[in-house]
Amino acid sequence: MLEKIQTYIDNYIKDENKKIMNDYLNELKEFNKIKNNIYKSKNKNDYTLTETKEEYNIKYKKTDIRLKKPIYKNIFDEINILKNKKKLKKLDYDYLQYRILYNLNTENEINKYNKLVDELRGIDNEIKDLIECYILINKDNKIKIDFNTSYYKKLKQEQKGLYDKIINENSELNNKNNIDNYIKLKNEQFEITDTNKNSPKLKQVFSNNIDYIIVNLPEIIKESTKKKKSVKKEKKLKEKILLTDDEKLREQNKKLIKKINNKLQKIDKEKINTIEKKILDKIFKDFNFKDEKECGSRSSSADYFIKKPDLVKIIKKYPEVEKLMPSNYNKLSKDKICKELFQIENIETKLQEPNDKVTPEEKKFIDELLKDKDILFKDEKECGSRASSADYFIKKPDLIKIIKKYPEVEKLLPNNYSKLNKNKLCNELFKI
């Protein structure tokens, strides 16, 4: 493909070029708006306005706009120009070909003939490239038009199917549903065929095929000094007028959420910290790690090791703590989750505190467990003893089995207590 043809295609397809065109059209809209204001104004002396083949230029009050127009060419006009050019050159080609065939030519005429052949091939390539350019520019539009045609056809078929059901259905209840669905489809059809509305279910398309090329993109030499905020305000006002009841309700909810967030920010931080501290007292009974480093450790043999899924599972058990974490915390790596967890105020201090806040009721359950007929040890040392000949000796599986008999006590132990070695398990038991 010729380089200039590729440029024509890029002028349509590339996003940066689309932006140039959109900015230019917005400025042109502003230009026409000011121009109309000038014509309506009583004072017609306070402005300068020039429109040429190449530019738009206007100065009015504080506004100064100067735009260089894009250069367009009709694809099929260009193809016809090339065909006529080819026709003229073909006459010279036929004449030289005749002279060469009958050995009437001079050496200079052979060179001229070869040059003509190259020129004719070049013209053919240009015509071919312009046709390809036309196809590529309209390709996206055609896909969208085909989609819309197919969607509309499907909608009509569904309507026909429902209409047949309504005619043949004996059940009033089923008929009511069929009629409701038929009305919905009809409303959708009206929405699609209404030229004043842009249906969200259809692709936005050009009504006709694009048969011109942008040879040169436009240029904004001077743009309007008008603040863009006022344009946004106008748009917002228009949007508010066109809002549906559901959209209005959503807008109200957004404002309400904003107000709540503002109020939450004004709540006394000491109160929040007190609430957080109570919540954290509970959650850290489920963890064995004491700091961020141990939390993020990859050493699976360590007592304090925890897998990411287990860490997330424990956090989810405590919605109050989960609220203090980032919304996407479960998608973070384990290291980052630990970092976020330890950013919560007073968390490090809380981990270092002994777990001695046991309620009288919980103490009663622990006493019951220690009085179990199968438990003969009297303290942590005897509990963790490896002397199998001693009366108080207990195997780890048997100890776990006894703990499971007392769910209230089991709740006070870390989640992974069954994976701890016997000494560590005894330590946790006597820490309560």
C-alpha atoms as one frame of an Amber mdcrd trajectory, in Angstrom:
protein
   0.000   0.000   0.000   1.209   3.492  -0.864   2.421   5.547   2.105  -0.044
   8.397   1.491  -3.010   5.966   1.346  -1.909   4.526   4.712  -1.895   8.110
   6.071  -5.507   8.590   4.878  -6.561   5.426   6.732  -4.660   6.462   9.887
  -6.451   9.831   9.808  -9.690   7.896  10.444  -8.599   4.929  12.508  -5.882
   6.128  14.945  -7.178   7.290  18.356  -4.932  10.373  18.506  -6.283  11.504
  15.112  -9.866  10.913  16.252  -9.141  13.177  19.235  -7.764  15.913  16.932
 -10.975  15.764  14.874 -13.211  15.815  17.994 -11.353  18.808  19.483 -11.607
  20.623  16.144 -15.370  19.934  15.879 -15.917  21.209  19.442 -14.046  24.419
  18.612 -15.994  24.767  15.343 -19.230  24.396  17.315 -18.056  27.213  19.606
 -17.105  29.293  16.557 -20.626  28.934  15.066 -22.252  29.682  18.416 -20.327
  32.972  18.763 -21.005  33.797  15.124 -24.763  33.456  15.764 -24.471  35.607
  18.888 -22.748  38.312  16.838 -25.563  38.325  14.251 -28.136  38.658  17.048
 -26.142  41.365  18.833 -27.029  45.043  18.381 -23.384  46.110  18.555 -21.886
  44.649  15.383 -18.619  46.585  15.448 -16.855  44.870  18.314 -15.657  41.743
  16.451 -13.553  40.408  13.577 -14.753  37.455  11.534 -13.119  35.842   8.496
 -13.921  32.590   6.734 -11.710  31.408   3.890 -11.208  28.094   2.080  -8.379
  27.320   4.491  -9.391  28.888   7.836 -12.035  30.017  10.317 -11.090  33.101
  12.353 -13.140  35.020  14.913 -12.421  37.571  17.652 -15.256  38.634  19.912
 -14.903  40.065  23.415 -12.492  37.691  25.230 -12.846  34.898  22.692 -10.249
  34.342  19.991 -10.609  31.264  17.754  -8.493  30.405  14.734  -8.930  27.046
  13.026  -7.239  25.525  10.013  -9.724  23.420   8.058  -9.101  19.766   7.216
  -8.594  18.906   3.548 -11.037  16.328   2.195 -11.132  14.505  -1.115 -13.888
  12.316  -2.514 -12.507   8.787  -3.042 -14.499   8.127  -6.222 -13.665  11.550
  -7.681  -9.996  10.712  -7.142 -10.476   7.303  -8.789 -12.119   8.979 -11.827
  -9.232  11.479 -12.085  -6.776   8.568 -12.092  -8.833   6.660 -14.697  -8.850
   9.684 -17.037  -5.113  10.110 -16.502  -4.658   6.430 -17.332  -6.805   6.802
 -20.493  -4.554   9.598 -21.845  -1.381   7.706 -21.063  -2.859   4.567 -22.649
  -3.091   6.405 -26.000   0.653   7.139 -25.892   1.283   3.554 -24.711  -0.695
   2.021 -27.648   1.101   4.277 -30.157   4.595   3.356 -28.858   3.688  -0.315
 -28.590   2.635  -0.316 -32.275   5.939   1.310 -33.358   8.009  -1.186 -31.307
   6.100  -4.213 -32.652   6.802  -3.148 -36.267  10.413  -2.006 -35.577   9.600
   1.609 -36.389  10.809   2.889 -33.043  13.902   4.817 -32.034  15.986   4.042
 -28.915  14.495   7.070 -27.160  10.959   5.717 -27.778  11.837   2.390 -26.010
  12.895   4.330 -22.893   9.713   6.391 -23.115   7.639   3.174 -23.468   9.238
   1.588 -20.327   8.600   4.776 -18.359   4.927   4.730 -19.480   4.535   1.090
 -18.366   5.780   2.041 -14.858   3.426   5.038 -14.734   0.404   2.916 -15.769
   1.246   0.314 -13.104   1.542   3.114 -10.535  -1.912   4.470 -11.506  -3.433
   0.952 -11.205  -1.869   0.564  -7.734  -3.229   3.961  -6.631  -6.766   3.018
  -7.787  -6.502  -0.353  -6.021  -5.261   1.326  -2.814  -8.046   3.930  -2.855
 -10.631   1.134  -3.149  -8.941  -0.721  -0.263  -8.909   2.552   1.705 -12.687
   2.896   1.147 -13.246  -0.710   2.335 -11.101  -0.309   5.484 -12.621   3.051
   6.465 -16.140   1.595   6.181 -15.305  -1.841   7.586 -15.970  -0.927  11.244
 -19.154   0.937  10.260 -20.367  -2.080   8.244 -19.783  -4.452  11.196 -21.866
  -2.127  13.407 -24.625  -1.814  10.785 -24.748  -5.649  10.418 -24.978  -5.986
  14.233 -27.856  -3.460  14.400 -29.702  -5.140  11.494 -29.306  -8.565  13.129
 -30.413  -7.234  16.549 -33.515  -5.537  15.080 -34.412  -8.697  13.112 -34.099
 -10.806  16.285 -36.325  -8.318  18.152 -39.023  -8.567  15.472 -38.879 -12.396
  15.538 -39.284 -12.417  19.346 -42.270 -10.062  19.014 -43.898 -12.332  16.409
 -43.311 -15.399  18.627 -44.916 -13.679  21.628 -47.837 -12.424  19.522 -48.547
 -16.018  18.354 -48.409 -17.220  21.993 -50.887 -14.501  23.087 -53.343 -15.522
  20.340 -53.127 -19.269  21.124 -52.673 -19.196  24.944 -55.672 -20.262  27.069
 -54.184 -19.492  30.493 -54.844 -15.889  31.587 -51.795 -15.905  33.915 -49.424
 -16.998  31.147 -51.068 -14.550  28.767 -50.461 -11.687  31.212 -46.717 -12.510
  31.245 -46.681 -12.815  27.441 -48.434  -9.448  27.035 -46.021  -7.752  29.507
 -43.026  -9.141  27.613 -44.565  -8.141  24.254 -45.060  -4.535  25.481 -41.434
  -4.431  26.699 -40.197  -5.543  23.274 -42.460  -2.987  21.555 -41.105  -0.205
  23.781 -37.582  -1.322  22.949 -38.469  -1.217  19.245 -39.818   2.368  19.585
 -36.650   3.356  21.459 -34.459   1.926  18.673 -36.427   3.560  15.837 -36.589
   6.953  17.610 -33.939   9.051  15.851 -33.795  11.498  18.782 -32.555   8.802
  21.154 -29.329   6.820  21.171 -30.295   3.285  22.164 -27.610   1.750  24.446
 -28.284  -1.658  22.835 -27.344  -0.485  19.352 -23.988   0.554  17.924 -23.612
   4.194  16.888 -23.067   4.267  13.122 -22.797   6.648  10.168 -26.061   6.609
   8.214 -24.163   6.441   4.888 -20.880   4.935   3.796 -17.877   7.266   4.058
 -16.760   8.064   0.519 -14.145  10.731   1.232 -10.622  10.773   2.637  -8.997
  13.223   5.061  -5.873  14.313   3.197  -4.768  16.728   5.951  -6.081  16.810
   9.520  -7.430  20.101  10.909  -5.379  22.300  13.205  -6.394  24.458  16.168
  -4.126  27.508  15.883  -5.945  29.422  18.659  -8.609  27.854  20.842 -11.462
  29.529  22.689 -10.496  31.058  26.026 -13.876  30.098  27.409 -13.535  27.997
  30.553 -14.465  24.412  29.956 -16.061  24.163  33.420 -19.080  26.159  32.237
 -19.524  23.654  29.367 -19.474  20.830  31.907 -22.097  22.642  33.995 -24.328
  22.988  30.945 -23.920  19.278  30.200 -24.730  18.379  33.820 -27.912  20.525
  33.723 -29.014  18.835  30.496 -28.237  15.398  31.975 -30.269  16.178  35.110
 -33.295  17.127  33.005 -33.054  13.827  31.075 -32.553  11.623  34.167 -35.001
   8.754  34.749 -36.516   8.074  38.209 -34.004   5.255  38.833 -31.091   7.497
  37.846 -32.368  10.287  40.122 -32.550   7.796  43.009 -28.950   6.709  42.299
 -27.841  10.362  42.350 -29.570  10.873  45.722 -27.894   7.738  47.129 -24.474
   9.007  46.002 -25.058  12.307  47.830 -26.238  10.439  50.940 -23.124   8.193
  50.933 -20.945  11.300  50.576 -22.653  12.920  53.588 -22.225   9.757  55.680
 -18.522   9.547  54.781 -18.054  13.214  55.734 -19.720  12.583  59.092 -17.614
   9.475  59.697 -14.446  11.492  59.130 -15.541  13.904  61.873 -16.093  11.136
  64.486 -13.659  11.250  67.382 -10.602   9.122  66.490 -10.194   7.937  70.104
 -13.643   6.320  69.946 -12.742   4.564  66.692  -9.443   3.326  68.180 -11.302
   1.945  71.223 -13.693   0.041  68.934 -10.789  -1.240  66.785  -8.920  -2.407
  69.919 -11.885  -4.515  71.084 -12.200  -6.116  67.649  -8.462  -6.786  67.404
  -8.515  -8.491  70.839 -10.715 -11.151  69.252  -9.006 -11.642  65.898  -5.464
 -12.081  67.217  -6.472 -15.089  69.290  -6.616 -16.875  65.905  -3.040 -15.941
  64.910   0.304 -17.326  66.096   2.472 -14.607  64.556   3.546 -11.634  66.669
   4.618  -9.107  64.031   4.460  -8.261  60.332   7.638 -10.235  59.557   6.275
 -13.465  61.097   2.893 -12.869  59.387   4.513 -12.644  55.931   7.021 -15.482
  56.557   7.335 -18.280  53.978   8.885 -20.697  56.456   6.177 -23.395  56.477
   7.905 -25.317  59.312   7.610 -22.372  61.743   4.811 -22.490  64.369   3.660
 -19.008  63.413   3.447 -19.770  59.646   0.081 -19.113  57.988  -1.070 -19.602
  54.404  -2.696 -16.682  52.558  -6.134 -18.445  52.163  -6.180 -19.145  55.952
  -5.215 -15.534  56.701  -8.013 -14.213  54.464 -10.481 -16.720  55.981  -9.748
 -15.453  59.521 -10.055 -11.791  58.454 -13.452 -12.570  56.832 -14.631 -13.951
  60.213 -14.324 -10.419  61.589 -16.283  -7.980  59.344 -15.267  -5.060  61.598
 -11.585  -5.755  60.862 -12.311  -6.439  57.186 -13.798  -2.922  56.936 -10.452
  -1.482  58.066  -8.654  -3.290  55.225  -8.531  -2.133  51.554 -11.541  -3.313
  49.484  -9.314  -5.522  47.266  -7.156  -6.938  50.091  -7.941 -10.581  49.199
  -6.314 -10.041  45.765  -3.062  -8.745  47.313  -0.046 -10.967  47.994   0.331
 -12.357  51.540   3.146  -9.850  52.297   0.941  -6.910  51.321  -2.046  -8.229
  53.321   0.230  -8.450  56.395   1.493  -4.924  55.730  -2.100  -3.598  55.553
  -3.057  -5.547  58.685  -0.171  -4.092  60.674  -0.971  -0.556  59.515  -4.106
  -0.660  61.699  -3.422   1.520  64.752  -2.129  -0.220  67.965  -1.980  -3.607
  66.224   1.704  -4.291  67.014   1.186  -3.491  70.719  -1.888  -5.706  70.881
   0.053  -8.707  69.609   2.638  -8.369  72.360  -0.016  -8.319  75.128  -0.591
 -11.613  77.003  -3.869 -13.346  76.323  -5.166 -13.139  79.892  -8.577 -11.591
  79.245 -10.627 -14.738  79.837 -14.193 -14.360  81.080 -15.307 -16.277  84.215
 -17.537 -18.429  81.999 -14.593 -19.316  79.697 -12.471 -20.066  82.821 -15.159
 -22.506  83.955 -14.920 -24.428  80.626 -11.101 -24.607  80.923 -11.371 -25.964
  84.473 -13.814 -28.608  83.236 -11.348 -29.656  80.509  -8.429 -29.907  82.975
 -10.609 -32.024  85.309 -11.364 -34.468  82.459 -10.821 -38.071  83.630  -8.314
 -38.666  80.800  -6.084 -35.698  81.800  -3.576 -36.535  84.527  -1.029 -33.693
  84.008  -1.103 -30.766  86.449   0.881 -28.095  84.575   2.372 -27.117  81.189
   5.615 -29.034  81.829   3.811 -32.337  82.536   1.464 -31.710  79.588   4.399
 -31.380  77.164   6.454 -34.194  78.710   7.881 -36.933  76.450   8.305 -39.429
  79.316   5.896 -42.097  78.077   6.316 -44.140  81.267   4.984 -41.287  83.462
   1.348 -41.515  84.695   0.584 -37.987  83.437   1.997 -38.618  79.902  -0.430
 -37.903  77.053  -0.017 -38.284  73.294  -0.759 -35.263  71.058  -3.670 -36.996
  69.165  -5.307 -37.876  72.521  -4.870 -34.305  73.766  -6.515 -32.944  70.592
  -9.331 -35.456  70.956 -10.041 -34.193  74.509  -9.905 -30.530  73.402 -12.472
 -31.249  70.663 -14.838 -32.487  73.390 -14.874 -28.900  74.731 -15.780 -26.571
  71.795 -15.882 -23.518  74.103 -12.207 -24.078  74.975 -11.335 -24.934  71.351
 -12.578 -21.460  70.328  -9.978 -19.880  72.631  -7.094 -21.707  70.902  -5.500
 -20.656  67.589  -7.250 -21.919  64.428  -4.309 -24.153  63.506  -3.732 -25.561
  67.006  -3.984 -29.152  65.715  -0.910 -28.518  63.505   1.260 -27.297  66.424
   3.730 -29.618  68.115   2.695 -30.954  71.539   4.874 -28.515  73.533   3.470
 -25.513  71.682  -0.069 -26.827  72.049   0.386 -27.204  75.811   1.858 -23.702
  75.931  -1.249 -22.304  74.159  -3.541 -24.272  76.475  -1.910 -22.967  79.648
  -1.697 -19.414  78.242  -5.496 -19.168  78.378
